[in-house]
Amino acid sequence: MTPNQISNLLTDFWSDLSDPGVAWQIGTVALCLVLGWLLARGARALLNVRQVHLRVVRLGVESFSRVLWPLLALGLIALAKPILAKHHHINLLRLAIPLVASFALIRLAFYILRRIFARSGHAGTVLLLFEKVLALLVWLGVALYITGVWPDLIQMMDDAVVPIGRYKTSVLAIVQALISVIVTLVLALWIGALLEERLMQVDSMHSSLRTVVARLGRAMLILIAVLVSLSLVGIDLTVLSVFGGALGVGIGLGLQKIIGSYVSGFVILLERSLSIGDMVTVDKYYGRVTKINTRYTVIRSLDGVETVVPNDMLISGPVQNYSLSDRVLRIATHVSISYESDLEAVLLLLEQAAATVSRVSTELPPSAVLVKFGADGLELEVGFWIADPENGKTNVLSEVNRAIWHTLKSHQIQVPFPQREMRIVGDKQLFTVAETVAPDAPGSALSHSSTTNSG
């Protein structure tokens, strides 16, 4: 199709409106749109039924479900064009092809951008604004193409020269370079996002290994995209050797901590010492690992505070992982009883009291042991196990302590309290004072006595 033919496209179309054969073109376009919609809907329904087979085909249809209809309609119009051209004018079909193609291009671009920057389903204000600008530019380009102004615009941009240092380049070359860089980078990010989503669904692979493979794959894709875009622009890649040497010096001098964090991130993911969902203690921070990036790890405490920990801290310092090989965690609480109590009966009651708490493991029952013969009474330890440390330790410890407290009160078991004796020796008299410190202990009474011995 020559530029003169394109410029006369609208004129030919309006002249064909008086031709009865234009009804065939309108019917053909409508039929292609309806058939494209029906084929897209049928393909989605067929692949939803056959969920096991044709995984590669299903991946393509599911990924392009929003773009499938205009693409199929465009293909049908392109097939109908040479057939109808034997009997009627096809100016309407020639006009419909760029319009449907632009619609498909816009939906494809929106789909790719949402898969990269809005995988959670929420699109930000910047992304929505960029989509509107992109749609406006595409429709503007289609309008220029249909009206025949597009070749003149390309020639004008090619003639406009912009000086860059000692060189001069045209505006057209700059625009083409920007478009090639943006398109290659967006495609690389999109393929990286698809790779990450598919890897996260592979249950046979460890979560850390899946994460590191996804990160490495995305980094390699971005690197390839940058190199390809530079080649398309016309930049000699040998000039990057100087940049690589300068980057190496910068890394060695000023980016040691940052590069150390990146390397530590890959080491953590490869050796699987830390996984998303683990309950850990790093330095003074305790919580659940919610995200492992190549530079930092996010630890969310049970009170909702998120801590960003550089990965080099996880490599160089000690890390307590409560769910590395086993999520079962032991917690202990201490209580004292008087020497007059029945020790064996009390130990059994304490174990039964701890077992009444719902979060206490039944597979590993609680155990009560005698720890020490204390100054005020027998010191006991009640140990129990939980299988969900991510739900907190303090709350379950409180529930166990409350159950023990109610058990001791109901069985009238004395909890001893510290007793102190003070003697004052003088020439005339001897004072002896004994008093209790905790009068509210269950099963006990306040005792206070004083003795005076006059000489």
HELIX and SHEET records of a PDB file:
HELIX    1   1 PRO A    3  SER A    7  1                                   5    
HELIX    2   2 LEU A    9  ASP A   16  1                                   8    
HELIX    3   3 VAL A   22  VAL A   49  1                                  28    
HELIX    4   4 ARG A   55  SER A   63  1                                   9    
HELIX    5   5 SER A   65  LEU A   84  1                                  20    
HELIX    6   6 ASN A   91  PHE A  117  1                                  27    
HELIX    7   7 THR A  125  THR A  147  1                                  23    
HELIX    8   8 TRP A  150  ASP A  159  1                                  10    
HELIX    9   9 VAL A  171  MET A  200  1                                  30    
HELIX   10  10 SER A  207  VAL A  233  1                                  27    
HELIX   11  11 LEU A  237  VAL A  239  5                                   3    
HELIX   12  12 LEU A  240  GLY A  254  1                                  15    
HELIX   13  13 GLN A  256  GLU A  271  1                                  16    
HELIX   14  14 ASN A  311  SER A  316  1                                   6    
HELIX   15  15 LEU A  343  ALA A  355  1                                  13    
HELIX   16  16 PRO A  389  ASN A  391  5                                   3    
HELIX   17  17 THR A  394  SER A  410  1                                  17    
SHEET    1   A 2 VAL A 161  ILE A 164  0                                        
SHEET    2   A 2 TYR A 167  SER A 170 -1                                        
SHEET    1   B 5 GLU A 306  PRO A 310  0                                        
SHEET    2   B 5 TYR A 296  ARG A 300 -1                                        
SHEET    3   B 5 TYR A 285  ILE A 292 -1                                        
SHEET    4   B 5 MET A 279  VAL A 282 -1                                        
SHEET    5   B 5 VAL A 319  ASN A 321 -1                                        
SHEET    1   C 3 LEU A 329  ILE A 337  0                                        
SHEET    2   C 3 LEU A 378  ILE A 386 -1                                        
SHEET    3   C 3 SER A 367  PHE A 373 -1                                        
SHEET    1   D 3 GLN A 419  VAL A 425  0                                        
SHEET    2   D 3 GLN A 429  THR A 436 -1                                        
SHEET    3   D 3 HIS A 448  SER A 454 -1                                        
END                                                                             
